[in-house]
Amino acid sequence: MKKAVIVFSGGVDSVCSVSFLKSKYELYGISFSYGQKANREIETAKYFAKKLGLKQHKIIDIGFMKELYGESNALTSSKRKIPSEFEYSIVVPIRNAVFLSIASTWAYTLNASLVAYGAHTGDTHYPDCRPAFAKKLEAAFNQGEIDGIKTKIRKEIEIWSPYREGLSKSDLLKKGFKDLGDLIFKTWSCYSDGENQCGVCESCNNRKKAFEKAGITDKTKYLK
């Protein structure tokens, strides 16, 4: 079976993306600790990596990025409040470029042919989620390994996302719920930390809307 590396946060999008890929690929998960407020997502990623039977799961500590990000975004800055609706303050500068660069490094060494992340059609506000970005990054990475690809030492990689296939968050939820049932409510979407998800941040609100659109009763435990 072909190999794929998936950027795996433990959230709805990455967990449900596994449901789309697992029949075709041997999956290797990679999660990142980058100084985010929501440290709970790392523990959630560990949980689902085992539940979903990922071949390997690596947690990469890039906490030094928090210092580089400074006060540029609300997800890593202790001084900025997380909004309930989209504001550009929640865009972490080229976060997915950083994640995908590291994930692609692993993919080339594994001779994997796919690198996946959970960007979907609802992520229109985020430049590094759009298919145009993924396509250009894919071309750049393969150009950087072109000699190895030509000599068949490396495999050419594709950067896959639900967005590139026209899939929405609710589409992902339907597939994930079919595979996981009520376990899907253990995924972590919240931008904050804690025992339960806050229920009021932009990400929690998007989660609630996606469950409603998918026609699935949301049993997630929220503070509000």
VEXZA-968894 format. One line per field, with one value per atom (N, C-alpha, C, O): residue number from 1; y, z, x. Coordinates in Angstrom, 3 decimals, m for minus. Atoms other than C-alpha are relative to their C-alpha. Layout:
! VEXZA-968894
pos <- [NUM:...]
py <- [Y:...]
pz <- [Z:...]
px <- [X:...]
! end
This chain:
! VEXZA-968894
pos <- [1:1:1:1:2:2:2:2:3:3:3:3:4:4:4:4:5:5:5:5:6:6:6:6:7:7:7:7:8:8:8:8:9:9:9:9:10:10:10:10:11:11:11:11:12:12:12:12:13:13:13:13:14:14:14:14:15:15:15:15:16:16:16:16:17:17:17:17:18:18:18:18:19:19:19:19:20:20:20:20:21:21:21:21:22:22:22:22:23:23:23:23:24:24:24:24:25:25:25:25:26:26:26:26:27:27:27:27:28:28:28:28:29:29:29:29:30:30:30:30:31:31:31:31:32:32:32:32:33:33:33:33:34:34:34:34:35:35:35:35:36:36:36:36:37:37:37:37:38:38:38:38:39:39:39:39:40:40:40:40:41:41:41:41:42:42:42:42:43:43:43:43:44:44:44:44:45:45:45:45:46:46:46:46:47:47:47:47:48:48:48:48:49:49:49:49:50:50:50:50:51:51:51:51:52:52:52:52:53:53:53:53:54:54:54:54:55:55:55:55:56:56:56:56:57:57:57:57:58:58:58:58:59:59:59:59:60:60:60:60:61:61:61:61:62:62:62:62:63:63:63:63:64:64:64:64:65:65:65:65:66:66:66:66:67:67:67:67:68:68:68:68:69:69:69:69:70:70:70:70:71:71:71:71:72:72:72:72:73:73:73:73:74:74:74:74:75:75:75:75:76:76:76:76:77:77:77:77:78:78:78:78:79:79:79:79:80:80:80:80:81:81:81:81:82:82:82:82:83:83:83:83:84:84:84:84:85:85:85:85:86:86:86:86:87:87:87:87:88:88:88:88:89:89:89:89:90:90:90:90:91:91:91:91:92:92:92:92:93:93:93:93:94:94:94:94:95:95:95:95:96:96:96:96:97:97:97:97:98:98:98:98:99:99:99:99:100:100:100:100:101:101:101:101:102:102:102:102:103:103:103:103:104:104:104:104:105:105:105:105:106:106:106:106:107:107:107:107:108:108:108:108:109:109:109:109:110:110:110:110:111:111:111:111:112:112:112:112:113:113:113:113:114:114:114:114:115:115:115:115:116:116:116:116:117:117:117:117:118:118:118:118:119:119:119:119:120:120:120:120:121:121:121:121:122:122:122:122:123:123:123:123:124:124:124:124:125:125:125:125:126:126:126:126:127:127:127:127:128:128:128:128:129:129:129:129:130:130:130:130:131:131:131:131:132:132:132:132:133:133:133:133:134:134:134:134:135:135:135:135:136:136:136:136:137:137:137:137:138:138:138:138:139:139:139:139:140:140:140:140:141:141:141:141:142:142:142:142:143:143:143:143:144:144:144:144:145:145:145:145:146:146:146:146:147:147:147:147:148:148:148:148:149:149:149:149:150:150:150:150:151:151:151:151:152:152:152:152:153:153:153:153:154:154:154:154:155:155:155:155:156:156:156:156:157:157:157:157:158:158:158:158:159:159:159:159:160:160:160:160:161:161:161:161:162:162:162:162:163:163:163:163:164:164:164:164:165:165:165:165:166:166:166:166:167:167:167:167:168:168:168:168:169:169:169:169:170:170:170:170:171:171:171:171:172:172:172:172:173:173:173:173:174:174:174:174:175:175:175:175:176:176:176:176:177:177:177:177:178:178:178:178:179:179:179:179:180:180:180:180:181:181:181:181:182:182:182:182:183:183:183:183:184:184:184:184:185:185:185:185:186:186:186:186:187:187:187:187:188:188:188:188:189:189:189:189:190:190:190:190:191:191:191:191:192:192:192:192:193:193:193:193:194:194:194:194:195:195:195:195:196:196:196:196:197:197:197:197:198:198:198:198:199:199:199:199:200:200:200:200:201:201:201:201:202:202:202:202:203:203:203:203:204:204:204:204:205:205:205:205:206:206:206:206:207:207:207:207:208:208:208:208:209:209:209:209:210:210:210:210:211:211:211:211:212:212:212:212:213:213:213:213:214:214:214:214:215:215:215:215:216:216:216:216:217:217:217:217:218:218:218:218:219:219:219:219:220:220:220:220:221:221:221:221:222:222:222:222:223:223:223:223:224:224:224:224]
py <- [m1.203:0.000:1.250:1.289:m1.264:3.524:0.676:0.445:m0.687:5.723:1.464:2.093:m1.421:9.129:0.525:m0.175:m0.703:11.594:1.013:1.790:m0.952:13.553:0.897:0.419:m0.964:16.711:m0.225:m0.069:0.585:15.531:0.747:0.560:m0.848:17.971:m0.606:m0.147:0.523:15.820:0.716:0.463:m0.706:18.142:m0.749:m1.760:0.620:17.268:m0.201:m1.275:0.033:18.074:m1.058:m1.814:0.968:15.985:m1.418:m2.358:1.335:13.066:m0.548:m1.709:0.456:12.896:m0.184:m0.993:0.193:13.262:m1.403:m1.994:1.373:9.966:m0.976:m1.950:0.872:8.378:m0.035:m1.057:m0.055:9.516:m0.706:m1.175:0.482:8.255:m1.416:m2.052:1.227:5.107:m1.239:m2.195:1.174:2.685:m0.061:m1.112:m0.071:3.819:0.151:m0.112:m0.331:4.732:m0.582:m0.714:0.270:3.546:1.363:2.077:m1.385:6.655:0.205:m0.570:m0.424:8.353:1.387:2.322:m1.280:11.156:0.842:0.318:m0.928:14.237:1.185:1.857:m1.087:16.754:0.995:0.645:m1.062:20.060:0.768:1.220:m0.872:21.833:1.281:1.318:m1.212:25.372:1.218:2.365:m1.090:27.392:0.394:1.457:m0.293:27.251:m0.069:m0.819:0.014:27.962:m1.346:m1.818:1.248:24.764:m1.219:m2.015:1.167:22.236:m1.303:m2.369:1.189:19.815:m0.755:m1.967:0.664:19.117:m1.052:m2.014:0.983:17.252:m1.323:m2.388:1.215:14.782:m0.659:m1.885:0.526:14.419:m0.687:m1.727:0.610:13.697:m1.367:m2.318:1.289:10.946:m1.045:m2.189:0.903:9.409:m0.538:m1.743:0.424:9.362:m0.718:m1.542:0.734:8.205:m1.492:m2.335:1.400:4.996:m0.577:m1.695:0.472:4.709:m0.278:m1.232:0.116:5.155:m0.921:m1.209:0.947:2.832:0.579:m0.083:m0.572:5.237:m0.824:m1.293:0.821:3.422:0.540:m0.214:m0.697:5.968:1.348:1.872:m1.338:9.202:0.745:0.330:m0.816:11.854:1.331:1.943:m1.329:14.948:0.840:0.517:m0.827:17.677:1.299:2.064:m1.209:20.411:1.127:1.114:m1.194:23.693:1.227:2.255:m1.058:25.829:1.310:2.373:m1.231:28.276:0.947:2.143:m0.834:29.525:1.049:2.108:m0.954:31.242:1.330:2.395:m1.223:33.728:0.747:1.976:m0.633:34.342:0.640:1.709:m0.547:34.880:1.266:2.135:m1.188:37.444:0.216:m0.698:m0.342:39.218:0.033:0.703:m0.081:38.610:m0.680:m0.384:0.741:36.282:m0.392:m0.440:0.276:35.339:m1.444:m1.747:1.407:31.600:m0.317:m1.307:0.226:31.904:1.120:0.904:m1.144:35.351:m0.032:m0.201:m0.033:35.513:1.338:1.469:m1.346:39.176:0.267:1.269:m0.238:38.784:m0.941:m2.132:0.762:37.624:m0.742:m0.203:0.791:34.850:0.440:0.434:m0.504:36.171:m1.120:m2.281:0.963:34.459:m0.125:m1.090:0.036:35.280:0.258:0.695:m0.133:35.395:1.424:2.384:m1.216:38.141:m0.465:m1.597:0.458:38.066:m0.283:m0.864:0.255:37.937:m1.487:m1.876:1.438:34.160:m0.719:m1.938:0.598:33.592:m0.001:1.058:0.143:32.268:0.041:m0.791:m0.200:33.455:m1.285:m1.960:1.185:30.679:m1.261:m2.037:1.179:28.061:m1.297:m2.194:1.243:25.429:m0.218:m1.358:0.151:26.135:m0.650:m1.521:0.585:25.331:m1.482:m2.340:1.385:22.182:m0.883:m1.974:0.814:20.967:m0.199:m1.222:0.162:21.579:m1.158:m2.008:1.061:19.335:m1.344:m2.367:1.231:16.772:m0.554:m1.768:0.440:16.667:m0.562:m1.481:0.556:16.098:m1.464:m2.326:1.377:12.998:m0.862:m2.017:0.749:11.965:m0.439:m1.576:0.361:12.066:m1.122:m2.015:1.037:9.950:m1.336:m2.390:1.222:7.425:m0.539:m1.642:0.294:7.376:m0.040:m0.878:m0.184:8.434:0.841:1.644:m0.729:9.810:1.092:1.830:m0.970:11.981:0.654:m0.004:m0.749:14.695:0.659:1.378:m0.475:15.586:0.953:0.828:m0.835:18.320:0.293:0.158:0.003:19.013:1.244:1.454:m1.205:22.286:m0.385:m1.309:0.321:22.286:1.269:2.360:m1.128:24.541:1.140:2.248:m1.070:26.491:0.874:1.885:m0.726:27.703:1.130:1.372:m1.019:30.528:1.199:1.898:m1.156:33.127:m0.220:0.724:0.338:31.326:m0.251:m1.263:0.139:31.856:m1.303:m1.845:1.221:28.819:m1.277:m2.373:1.160:26.545:m0.163:m1.225:0.011:27.402:m0.932:m1.073:0.903:24.930:0.631:m0.049:m0.659:27.500:m0.019:m0.208:0.045:27.631:m1.405:m1.587:1.390:23.838:m0.432:m1.126:0.380:23.435:0.586:m0.092:m0.649:25.932:m0.589:m0.765:0.592:24.451:m1.395:m1.754:1.334:20.963:0.087:m0.690:m0.170:22.175:0.394:m0.088:m0.459:23.900:m1.140:m1.300:1.118:20.851:m1.025:m1.502:0.981:18.510:0.536:m0.228:m0.589:20.941:m0.103:m0.317:0.096:20.898:m1.402:m1.575:1.398:17.091:m0.608:m1.828:0.461:16.900:m1.029:m1.963:0.968:15.055:m1.368:m2.391:1.258:12.410:m0.649:m1.874:0.514:12.073:m0.602:m1.674:0.487:11.667:m1.315:m2.167:1.231:8.974:m1.069:m2.139:0.928:7.304:m0.326:m1.327:0.113:7.730:0.540:0.036:m0.596:9.889:m0.204:m0.377:m0.020:9.730:1.442:2.218:m1.293:12.812:0.012:m0.968:m0.072:14.006:0.865:1.786:m0.818:15.349:0.550:m0.192:m0.562:17.754:m0.010:0.721:0.232:16.668:0.713:0.794:m0.532:18.419:m0.218:m0.324:0.067:18.063:1.184:1.051:m1.206:21.609:m0.261:0.145:0.281:20.394:m0.960:m1.059:0.916:17.816:0.585:m0.080:m0.645:20.306:m0.453:m0.355:0.512:18.840:1.061:1.778:m0.951:20.939:m0.661:m1.867:0.538:20.538:m0.976:m2.005:0.901:18.975:m1.299:m2.361:1.222:16.526:m0.894:m2.106:0.740:15.518:m0.646:m1.807:0.512:15.118:m1.224:m2.183:1.135:12.792:m1.266:m2.341:1.158:10.513:m0.463:m1.659:0.347:10.642:m0.626:m1.579:0.531:10.010:m1.409:m2.252:1.337:7.018:m1.026:m2.161:0.891:5.511:m0.099:m1.180:m0.071:6.619:0.062:m0.182:m0.145:7.141:1.109:2.158:m1.043:9.075:0.383:1.397:m0.383:9.062:1.333:2.026:m1.247:11.992:1.218:2.255:m1.127:14.208:0.217:1.202:m0.152:13.658:0.793:1.133:m0.840:15.588:1.380:1.807:m1.305:18.965:1.101:1.102:m1.125:22.125:1.320:2.248:m1.273:24.803:0.630:m0.070:m0.744:27.501:0.204:0.645:m0.126:27.511:m1.378:m2.398:1.240:24.872:m0.236:0.679:0.287:23.132:m1.396:m2.144:1.321:20.065:m0.107:m1.126:m0.042:21.079:1.143:2.092:m1.050:23.172:1.199:1.042:m1.207:26.777:0.213:0.679:m0.158:26.810:1.377:1.616:m1.376:30.499:0.538:1.568:m0.500:30.861:m0.274:m1.035:0.142:31.053:m1.461:m1.890:1.401:27.435:m0.855:m1.711:0.714:26.094:0.323:m0.560:m0.397:28.074:m0.667:m1.091:0.682:26.633:m1.488:m2.081:1.406:23.154:m0.222:m1.146:0.125:23.664:0.106:m0.664:m0.192:24.916:m1.211:m1.602:1.147:21.963:m1.214:m1.928:1.104:19.410:0.221:m0.702:m0.316:21.183:m0.225:m0.811:0.157:21.271:m1.467:m1.880:1.425:17.596:m0.812:m1.986:0.695:16.730:m0.964:m1.958:0.844:15.218:0.768:1.893:m0.635:16.009:0.125:m0.871:m0.268:17.624:m0.325:0.358:0.413:15.841:0.463:0.013:m0.551:17.757:0.717:1.382:m0.706:19.049:1.383:1.509:m1.377:22.843:0.692:0.324:m0.789:25.325:0.873:1.130:m0.860:27.517:m0.438:0.159]
pz <- [0.000:0.000:0.000:0.654:0.036:m0.766:1.371:2.176:m1.278:2.134:m0.125:m1.169:m0.070:3.171:1.392:2.390:m1.269:5.882:0.147:m0.770:m0.226:7.411:1.190:2.262:m1.094:9.498:0.873:0.425:m0.827:12.454:1.319:2.230:m1.182:15.056:1.056:2.198:m0.915:16.659:m0.109:0.672:0.249:15.328:m0.973:m1.546:0.907:13.261:m1.393:m1.980:1.395:9.951:m0.252:m1.219:0.220:10.335:0.320:m0.386:m0.356:12.061:m1.107:m1.497:1.053:9.402:m1.341:m2.165:1.225:6.619:m0.051:m1.122:m0.061:7.800:m0.557:m1.220:0.494:7.017:m1.525:m2.118:1.458:3.401:m0.600:m1.738:0.552:3.005:0.391:m0.306:m0.586:5.083:m0.875:m0.719:0.859:2.437:m1.115:m1.722:1.106:m0.047:0.441:m0.330:m0.443:2.099:1.386:2.232:m1.325:5.007:0.581:0.036:m0.471:7.164:1.164:2.120:m1.011:9.220:0.465:m0.333:m0.522:11.500:0.583:1.191:m0.570:12.465:0.615:m0.051:m0.743:15.100:0.459:0.637:m0.313:16.064:1.260:1.411:m1.158:19.377:m0.345:m0.297:0.522:18.164:0.908:0.495:m0.931:21.251:0.029:0.549:0.030:20.705:1.404:2.261:m1.283:23.603:0.235:1.369:m0.100:22.873:0.056:m0.881:m0.158:24.189:0.034:m0.229:m0.089:24.628:m1.332:m1.363:1.298:20.917:m0.175:m0.919:0.112:21.299:0.632:0.056:m0.656:23.768:m0.812:m0.886:0.842:21.508:m1.231:m1.654:1.159:18.544:0.359:m0.414:m0.457:20.530:0.107:m0.321:m0.189:21.396:m1.343:m1.514:1.281:17.826:m0.881:m1.712:0.750:16.359:0.321:m0.561:m0.411:18.364:m0.467:m0.979:0.392:17.683:m1.497:m1.924:1.458:13.948:m0.580:m1.777:0.443:13.770:m0.934:m1.879:0.822:12.271:0.142:1.232:m0.001:11.319:0.991:1.758:m0.970:13.252:0.303:m0.496:m0.350:15.057:0.677:1.732:m0.556:15.689:0.487:m0.165:m0.516:17.852:m0.054:0.587:0.237:16.801:0.800:0.645:m0.823:19.269:m0.763:m0.946:0.637:17.433:0.802:0.243:m0.902:20.457:m0.162:0.230:0.251:19.451:m0.937:m0.966:0.930:16.815:0.737:0.182:m0.761:19.556:0.145:0.061:m0.130:20.051:m1.328:m1.366:1.322:16.305:m0.341:m0.949:0.285:16.067:0.802:0.353:m0.824:18.880:0.293:0.729:m0.243:19.173:m1.301:m1.388:1.330:15.535:m0.109:m1.030:0.123:16.226:1.378:2.363:m1.270:18.913:0.471:1.621:m0.387:18.916:0.827:1.557:m0.786:20.416:0.993:1.976:m0.881:22.049:1.249:1.159:m1.257:25.714:0.201:1.068:m0.157:25.273:m0.894:m0.724:0.947:22.482:0.271:0.514:m0.250:22.959:m1.262:m2.367:1.129:20.754:m0.367:0.497:0.390:18.761:m0.222:m0.412:0.223:18.344:m1.479:m1.891:1.449:14.625:m0.656:m0.005:0.663:12.011:0.053:m0.293:0.116:12.387:m0.447:m0.165:0.507:10.752:1.131:0.902:m1.156:14.250:0.281:0.964:m0.256:14.275:m1.106:m1.060:1.039:11.143:0.495:0.669:m0.421:12.283:m1.259:m2.145:1.255:9.655:m0.584:0.045:0.793:7.070:0.845:0.608:m0.873:9.761:m0.809:m0.548:0.768:7.204:m0.868:m1.175:0.752:5.190:0.876:0.425:m0.952:8.276:0.218:0.141:m0.250:9.019:m1.216:m1.092:1.208:5.432:m0.425:m1.019:0.293:5.014:0.802:0.263:m0.862:7.964:m0.355:m0.413:0.381:6.993:m1.319:m1.486:1.298:3.445:0.125:m0.604:m0.271:4.760:0.411:m0.074:m0.448:6.517:m1.150:m1.303:1.122:3.439:m0.995:m1.467:0.934:1.196:0.563:m0.174:m0.586:3.646:0.119:0.112:m0.055:3.930:m1.390:m1.528:1.357:0.154:m0.077:m0.761:0.070:0.717:m1.239:m1.685:1.203:m2.266:0.271:m0.640:m0.327:m0.423:1.338:2.281:m1.256:2.240:0.117:m0.787:m0.139:3.603:1.183:2.197:m1.127:5.756:m0.179:m1.280:m0.020:6.681:m0.486:m0.130:0.517:4.887:m0.852:m1.662:0.722:3.496:m0.603:m0.422:0.760:1.426:0.880:0.393:m0.903:4.489:0.472:1.138:m0.464:5.082:m0.950:m1.168:1.013:2.568:0.550:m0.204:m0.603:5.027:0.172:0.437:m0.321:5.369:m1.272:m1.943:1.254:2.504:m0.117:m1.214:0.078:3.446:0.075:0.257:0.134:3.243:m1.443:m1.812:1.345:m0.346:m0.931:m0.809:0.950:m3.160:m0.787:m1.094:0.758:m5.034:0.779:0.205:m0.860:m2.092:0.029:m0.158:m0.079:m1.749:m1.299:m1.284:1.305:m5.470:m0.222:m0.729:0.174:m5.485:0.946:0.573:m0.965:m2.351:m0.470:m0.381:0.541:m3.849:m1.124:m1.165:1.117:m7.000:0.497:m0.017:m0.539:m4.970:0.679:0.479:m0.690:m2.802:m0.991:m0.853:0.986:m5.775:m0.840:m1.278:0.706:m7.540:0.858:0.348:m0.914:m4.458:0.111:0.585:m0.023:m4.751:m1.405:m1.564:1.385:m8.564:m0.434:m1.162:0.413:m8.980:0.608:m0.056:m0.649:m6.449:m0.620:m0.724:0.646:m8.126:m1.368:m1.719:1.342:m11.589:0.060:m0.819:m0.134:m10.352:0.816:1.093:m0.742:m8.413:1.410:2.009:m1.410:m5.079:0.880:1.976:m0.698:m3.994:m0.824:m2.042:0.689:m4.822:m0.091:0.851:0.115:m6.130:0.954:1.044:m0.937:m3.530:m0.544:m1.336:0.230:m3.843:1.347:2.329:m1.222:m1.206:m0.146:m0.954:0.101:m0.650:1.137:2.263:m1.037:1.200:m0.451:m1.652:0.383:1.293:m0.886:m1.774:0.801:m0.135:m1.480:m2.341:1.390:m3.294:m0.670:m1.896:0.541:m3.689:0.105:m0.216:m0.097:m3.030:1.177:1.144:m1.170:0.371:1.091:1.374:m1.082:3.146:1.360:1.445:m1.364:6.916:0.310:0.948:m0.243:7.025:m0.794:m0.322:0.765:4.272:0.787:0.885:m0.802:6.417:1.209:1.529:m1.191:9.476:m0.314:0.457:0.375:7.674:m0.162:0.300:0.208:6.645:1.328:1.620:m1.279:10.048:0.955:1.660:m0.893:11.927:m0.405:0.447:0.503:9.732:0.482:0.812:m0.413:10.660:1.510:2.046:m1.419:14.275:0.947:2.144:m0.869:15.591:1.015:0.675:m1.026:18.869:0.406:1.077:m0.285:19.171:m0.658:m0.225:0.721:16.747:0.927:0.685:m0.920:19.637:0.941:1.678:m0.805:21.355:m0.746:m0.158:0.732:18.598:0.637:1.276:m0.659:19.714:m1.047:m1.855:0.934:17.757:0.658:m0.014:m0.715:20.435:m0.058:m0.002:0.007:20.257:1.412:1.587:m1.394:24.072:0.589:m0.066:m0.688:26.583:1.097:1.470:m1.103:29.299:m0.105:m1.026:0.006:30.132:m1.136:m1.822:1.060:27.755:m0.968:m0.623:0.994:24.604:0.342:0.868:m0.510:25.152:m0.576:0.126:0.629:22.678:m0.544:m1.112:0.452:21.847:m0.956:m1.595:0.913:19.872:m1.451:m1.707:1.423:16.076:m0.438:m1.211:0.398:15.732:0.572:m0.125:m0.594:18.161:m0.737:m0.977:0.727:16.344:m1.363:m1.797:1.299:13.007:0.158:m0.688:m0.293:14.545:0.175:m0.401:m0.240:15.760:m1.300:m1.532:1.283:12.338:m0.907:m1.605:0.863:10.581:0.423:m0.426:m0.477:12.787:m0.406:m0.853:0.362:12.182:m1.488:m1.878:1.445:8.417:m0.410:m1.366:0.308:8.420:0.485:0.144:m0.535:10.244:1.112:1.322:m1.096:13.176:1.316:1.457:m1.305:16.752:0.681:0.877:m0.568:18.362:1.498:2.293:m1.396:21.629:0.655:1.744:m0.561:22.165:1.306:1.431:m1.272:25.711:m0.113:m0.234:0.055:25.582:1.340:2.087:m1.216:28.429:m0.167:0.788:0.285:26.732:m1.291:m1.702]
px <- [0.840:0.000:0.873:1.915:m0.731:1.176:m0.021:m0.923:m0.115:2.276:m0.410:m0.234:0.346:0.971:0.310:0.136:m0.211:1.950:m1.124:m1.391:1.089:m0.923:0.305:0.675:m0.103:m0.672:m1.227:m2.363:1.048:m2.699:m0.135:0.671:0.160:m4.011:m0.914:m0.930:1.004:m6.687:m1.329:m2.247:1.246:m9.363:m0.886:m0.477:0.958:m12.419:0.590:0.462:m0.431:m10.751:1.069:0.973:m1.073:m7.593:m0.456:m0.089:0.494:m9.334:m0.902:m0.780:0.912:m12.046:0.710:0.283:m0.780:m9.482:0.600:0.742:m0.514:m8.020:m1.040:m0.685:1.062:m11.400:m0.040:m0.386:m0.011:m11.074:1.212:1.164:m1.265:m7.526:0.385:1.176:m0.540:m7.144:m0.159:0.601:0.178:m8.443:1.046:1.250:m0.955:m5.786:1.447:2.370:m1.350:m2.791:0.299:m0.585:m0.541:m0.704:0.350:1.191:m0.053:m0.946:0.971:1.008:m0.965:1.768:m0.418:m0.472:0.469:0.584:1.119:2.052:m0.977:2.581:m0.738:m1.526:0.647:1.463:1.051:2.217:m0.953:3.043:m0.392:m1.527:0.129:3.493:0.752:1.982:m0.611:4.117:m0.220:m0.045:0.271:3.236:m1.458:m1.798:1.432:m0.520:m0.604:m0.139:0.696:m2.860:m0.684:m0.772:0.760:m4.781:0.913:0.954:m0.873:m2.264:m0.793:m0.237:0.852:m5.187:m0.035:m0.245:0.073:m5.090:1.096:0.910:m1.084:m1.779:m0.422:m0.203:0.479:m3.282:m1.106:m1.190:1.076:m6.309:0.572:0.068:m0.650:m4.040:0.579:0.459:m0.536:m2.299:m1.118:m0.962:1.142:m5.663:m0.504:m0.688:0.561:m6.945:1.019:0.638:m1.023:m3.633:m0.077:0.085:0.139:m4.099:m1.332:m1.385:1.321:m7.821:m0.095:m0.745:0.077:m7.342:1.070:1.066:m1.016:m4.351:1.034:1.462:m1.052:m1.849:1.278:1.605:m1.216:1.356:1.025:1.623:m0.842:3.415:m0.643:m1.419:0.476:2.625:1.138:1.619:m1.074:5.264:m0.561:m1.406:0.343:4.848:1.269:2.269:m1.179:7.242:m0.107:m1.058:m0.020:8.135:0.692:1.909:m0.551:8.592:m0.456:m0.838:0.442:7.749:0.749:0.268:m0.762:10.462:m0.747:m0.461:0.762:7.994:m0.823:m1.118:0.804:5.994:0.733:0.121:m0.793:8.840:0.058:0.002:m0.039:9.050:m1.342:m1.382:1.322:5.286:m0.275:m1.022:0.215:5.395:m1.472:m2.172:1.401:2.060:m0.796:m1.825:0.612:1.129:m1.356:m2.117:1.252:m1.797:m0.540:0.196:0.677:m4.305:0.148:m0.170:m0.087:m3.599:1.232:1.257:m1.213:m0.123:0.286:0.993:m0.266:m0.107:m0.878:m2.094:0.755:m1.114:m0.709:m1.573:0.555:m2.009:m1.208:m1.903:1.093:m4.556:m1.159:m0.963:1.212:m8.132:m0.431:m0.374:0.470:m9.464:m1.419:m2.296:1.324:m12.452:m1.025:m0.663:1.078:m15.838:m0.359:m1.002:0.183:m15.961:1.350:2.299:m1.293:m13.248:0.539:m0.149:m0.804:m10.668:1.385:1.776:m1.293:m7.260:0.988:2.049:m0.867:m5.751:0.163:1.111:m0.133:m6.360:0.764:0.926:m0.845:m4.286:1.443:2.045:m1.393:m0.902:0.849:0.654:m0.733:1.623:0.597:1.412:m0.371:2.159:0.215:1.140:m0.097:1.608:0.008:0.809:0.065:0.655:1.233:1.581:m1.252:3.798:1.061:1.806:m0.953:5.872:m0.322:0.557:0.416:3.854:0.270:0.826:m0.122:3.851:1.444:1.784:m1.428:7.577:0.579:1.288:m0.521:8.370:m0.637:0.046:0.694:5.724:0.536:0.652:m0.521:7.106:1.409:1.781:m1.322:10.618:m0.121:0.612:0.228:9.334:m0.515:m0.116:0.574:7.354:1.079:1.068:m1.072:10.429:0.868:1.287:m0.851:12.417:m0.729:m0.092:0.807:9.556:m0.320:m0.848:0.443:9.113:m1.526:m2.112:1.450:5.525:m0.322:0.497:0.383:3.633:m1.028:m1.403:1.029:1.117:0.305:0.745:m0.025:1.207:m1.370:m1.795:1.372:m2.222:m0.148:0.539:0.433:m3.708:m1.477:m2.011:1.453:m7.306:m0.712:m1.871:0.658:m8.038:m1.212:m1.136:1.237:m11.599:m0.594:m0.053:0.561:m13.853:m0.500:m0.719:0.419:m14.952:1.144:0.924:m1.187:m11.387:0.406:1.593:m0.277:m11.686:0.768:1.446:m0.676:m10.344:1.506:2.250:m1.391:m7.010:0.805:0.602:m0.751:m4.535:0.778:0.919:m0.813:m2.429:m0.841:m0.312:0.889:m5.481:m0.485:m0.986:0.568:m6.388:0.767:1.984:m0.646:m5.687:1.143:2.123:m1.072:m3.576:1.308:2.380:m1.186:m1.177:0.585:1.788:m0.467:m0.986:0.664:1.681:m0.535:m0.361:1.392:2.286:m1.305:2.513:1.043:2.203:m0.924:4.057:0.431:1.605:m0.289:3.834:1.036:1.990:m0.937:5.604:1.389:2.399:m1.285:8.322:0.744:1.948:m0.648:9.011:0.534:1.660:m0.449:9.186:1.160:2.020:m1.138:11.503:1.260:2.360:m1.132:13.713:0.567:1.690:m0.449:13.977:0.015:m0.014:0.190:13.849:1.031:0.696:m1.020:17.153:m0.258:m0.092:0.331:16.154:m1.227:m1.305:1.214:12.753:0.336:m0.159:m0.370:14.286:0.773:0.644:m0.791:16.650:m0.724:m0.183:0.866:13.806:0.508:0.116:m0.389:15.584:m1.125:m1.371:1.138:12.650:m1.265:m1.209:1.284:8.961:m0.502:m0.342:0.666:7.205:m1.189:m1.928:1.121:4.712:m1.135:m0.935:1.187:1.205:m0.429:m0.472:0.564:m0.106:m1.516:m2.089:1.445:m3.697:m0.725:m0.234:0.890:m6.477:m1.437:m1.688:1.410:m10.275:m0.404:m1.245:0.285:m10.351:0.273:m0.508:m0.368:m8.610:m0.983:m1.029:1.017:m11.391:m1.406:m2.391:1.305:m14.185:m0.833:m2.060:0.715:m15.078:m0.109:0.850:0.249:m16.606:0.228:0.458:m0.137:m16.308:m1.132:m0.906:1.129:m19.780:0.153:m0.255:m0.295:m18.753:0.959:0.767:m0.973:m15.792:m0.680:m0.424:0.682:m18.015:m0.858:m0.881:0.842:m20.408:0.831:0.448:m0.878:m17.561:0.597:0.616:m0.606:m15.874:m0.997:m0.666:1.031:m19.118:m0.402:m0.683:0.321:m19.866:1.032:0.687:m1.083:m16.500:0.158:0.402:m0.343:m16.138:m1.193:m1.038:1.152:m19.647:0.222:0.771:m0.066:m19.776:1.425:1.617:m1.389:m15.977:0.349:1.270:m0.282:m16.085:m0.134:0.484:0.217:m17.231:1.181:1.223:m1.217:m13.878:1.079:2.105:m0.958:m12.057:0.038:m0.924:m0.186:m10.714:0.126:1.055:0.003:m11.537:0.370:0.820:m0.085:m11.269:1.393:2.405:m1.264:m8.574:0.540:1.676:m0.428:m8.418:0.288:0.077:m0.307:m7.342:m1.029:m1.763:0.902:m9.330:m0.569:m0.240:0.633:m11.386:m1.014:m1.099:1.007:m14.174:0.301:1.005:m0.193:m14.209:m0.878:m1.979:0.652:m15.241:m1.396:m2.294:1.308:m18.130:m0.276:m1.341:0.254:m17.699:1.075:0.864:m1.034:m14.452:m0.404:m1.337:0.327:m14.495:0.015:m0.841:m0.113:m13.399:m1.130:m1.675:1.134:m16.015:m1.298:m2.121:1.204:m18.689:m0.073:m1.144:m0.034:m17.583:m0.325:m0.993:0.274:m17.704:m1.507:m2.080:1.438:m21.273:m0.793:m1.725:0.703:m22.394:0.163:m0.772:m0.258:m20.777:m0.827:m1.360:0.829:m22.540:m1.458:m2.138:1.382:m25.843:m0.241:m1.251:0.138:m25.288:0.068:m0.588:m0.133:m24.296:m1.197:m1.342:1.166:m27.521:0.348:m0.347:m0.456:m25.626:m0.187:0.293:0.169:m26.679:1.350:2.047:m1.315:m23.642:0.010:m0.635:m0.101:m22.796:1.304:1.659:m1.226:m19.562:m0.300:m1.329:0.149:m19.122:0.638:1.856:m0.458:m18.866:m0.242:m1.149:0.236:m18.524:m1.227:m1.960:1.162:m21.131:m0.673:m1.668]
! end
